[in-house]
Amino acid sequence: MSAGTQPPYGRTGPHPVALSPRAEREAQQGLSLCLTWLDMPLRDALRDFDRRLFAAAEASRNHLEQQACFESRGIVERDGPGFRNRFAAHLSRRFRQLGETTGGKSAPGTEHLTLSLVDPEEQEQADALASMAARCEARSASSLFELGYRLAVLAGTAPLEGEALPAGPRALTAALEEAVAPMPLSVAHRLLLFQAVDAHVLGHGEAFYGALNEHYRTRGILPGFRVYPNVRVAATPAAERRAKTAETTATETVGGSTAAATTTVEGHIGVLEGLRALLASRVQTGRGAGFAPGRLASDDELQTALLALQGHVTEVADAAQREIRSAHALREELIHQLNLGRPAGSPPAELTLEQDDTVELTAMLFQSLGQQLAAASPGRAVLGGLQWPMLRAAVNDRGFFDQAEHPARQLLDTVGEAAQHWLDPAEGEPDAALVDRLERLVVEASHAQVIDPAWRADIEQQIALLSRKAHVAERRQIEAMEGRDRLERARQRATEIMNEHMVRGAAPRGVLRILLERTWADVLALHILRGGENGEAFLHCLGVTDQLLGRRPIVDPQKLRQDVERGLEHLGMHAAEAAQVAAGVFEPPGRQGDEALTPTDVAMRLKQRPRLGEGTAHVEAVTPVRPTPLDAAAQAIYDGFASLRFGTWFEFAQADGSIALRKLAWFSPGTGRCLFVNQRGGRTEDIDLTRLARLIASGEVREWKEQRLSIVDRAWRAVARNLRRENGFERMAGHA
């Protein structure tokens, strides 16, 4: 390389390694694959981080901590693209430095150790990143070993590992550290972000490194290299495999370990094997017999038929007609489509056992998903429209059943969650924009060859917007309830003070009594709200009360009358009306003018006038909550409310047998008032804490535990339970 010539591929460093043109090209393609694969998980991690911050803000009762959480959410929302760009820039630099060695590094064990003080916060972050990298390396050891050898071929160096591996776990954590460095987040919030990235990026490292290895293998870089040798096992006929699997499942069912047989080590249900075994053990007639090799549909024929049926979804104009099909309906339509393309005179087409099981399991999955939605929910029509595209994805890739990160499965998860939480007609009118986006998704999926991850991102963006709207609506409801609660406590206190002063003095009668018990008590409550009981306005108003009760001498009757009129005007009474009421109180009936109101008229007007807080925008009378006696069980629950936190979700049993989720957004320990909202932030049940304790004691309400499984995983578990139940009933019937 002549002087002035830049090193290839933009290399910098103390010991650059000149790569061949092909090696440069392969490194660039590997980098492109890494950035493409990591883009969506990084977006998911940022969204997960936002949800974690929101949950932390809801769980905290310290307004400073809540403010810090919302500030961090704003930082991530503004700097999210910059975070991803810095992450990608670090990986690009690592690939540019492929194979470089650091100059002047001494042999291991000969370095001079230097001791210095370490910032505990920096040490905590470094430990967290090191733990993330170590866990990922342990999970993906074999794939990283292969990748290190393949990249070493490109660089012409010894096998790469650890820090030298440009896309290894340590490189990803270093990229994470560099990407988050400019963001002014607290240490606790940085650790939350690290956890989100660990779950969505490093947690799926095996799939990531497997895809990178497969890319280089198909490009001819050590195509036959494997960590462990291949073990060839002679394939058994399908019927024999089904019989062996059924026997194993039956044995495990008797032993009580069926759940373990249908669950993989990673916690996901092994559907295509475990549930196929359950399908095989069911009493079925006509299945597995009469299959001739010439009648079985090939994979190409099946894909062609599914693509044709997938396109038929757009022909259904009315979304209500897109119902979720049963396994029988799917099978009949599919076989009919297969026979349309077969030559004349050929035997009718049949599905293989595995194809038939895939169709049946997919139908069971969608039926289970549909049972989690309301009968009138538009989400059922959306699921019906996605049934053919998802069946094609399941037939094309069995990872749809077992891999939680499969794009089609993630899309189905997102659609199911959106339909369950945001399209339930019982919770209000479904959001038109979300319904429109889901309908467009059905059309796009019916014309697409593969599932596009961008569809899921669009839906999640729409859901994030709805979540923000729900949060704003919830905050408005909380502020309104807090205002009502403050008003109620002020009125209660004003009533107590008025009763105390009336007991100590001479009991008033007539118009004056009505004025003091109703209107003037509201004037006291208003001043308590504005300045408290030590406020100058409240103390002056209390002095007026004592003069009206005769407990203090009236120095200036005209001034007392003006004070009363001014207090009435503070409640919203017009000046002329306030003057008429004061005249009815202070002037004898014979000395009033012709247009003056009689004491009876004044009394009727005061009684008909709404109390303070009534007749407002809430159109509700602020009535005090009167606690009622509780039995022992309810009292124990009520006492436990002292540790109850805002944001706790409860399940309310409805009259039709359904369950409604309600969030305890706010409650007042002083008055016992509660505010329950639904998923959309709308106000629902308005009950007090004593009533809530009774409902929990009777079983009508119970605290809801957060579902850690996705809606698709819950559906698979329901399918497995139903199959095991059917198998148990069928075996019992057979013994009988």
LINPE-V83216 format. One line per field, one symbol per residue. ss: DSSP state (A for helix, B for strand, O for the rest). Layout:
BEGIN
ss: ???
END
This chain:
BEGIN
ss: OOOOOOOAAAOOOOOOOOOOAAAAAAAAAAAAAAAAAAAAAAAAAAAAAAAAAAAAAAAOOOAAAAAAAAAAAAAAAAAAAAAAAAAAAAAAAAAAOOOOOOOOOOOOOOOOOOOOOOOAAAAAAAAAAAAAAAAAAAAOAAAAAAAAAAAAAAAOOOOOOAAAOOOOAAAAAAAAAAAAAOOOOOAAAAAAAAAAAAAAOAAAAAAAAAAAAAAAAAOOOOOOOOOOOOOOOOOOOAAAAAAAAAAAAAAAAAOOOAAAAOBOOOOOBOAAAAAAAAAAOOOOOOOOOOOOAAABOOAAAAAAAAAAAAAAAAAOOOAAAOOOOOAAAAAAAAAAAAAAOOOOOOOOOBOOAAAAAAAAAAAAAAAAAAAOOOOOOAAAAAAAAAAAAAAAAAAAOOAAAAOOOOAAAAAAAAAAAAAAAAOOAAAOOOOAAAAAAAAAAAAAAAAOOOOOAAAAAAAAAAAAAAAAAAAAAAAAAAAAAAAAAAAAAAAAAAAAAAAAAAAAOOOOOOAAAAAAAAAAAAAAAAAAAAAOOOOAAAAAAAAAAAAAAOOOOOOOAAAAAAAAAAAAAAOOOOAAAAAAAAAAAAOOAAAOOOOOOOAAAAAAAAAAOOOOOOOOOOOOOOOOOOOOOOOAAAAAAAAAAAAOOOOBBBBBBOOOOOBBBBBBBBBOOOOOBBBBBOOOOOBOOOOBAAAAAAAAAAOOBBBOOOOOOOAAAAAAAAAAAAAAAAAAAAAAAAAO
END
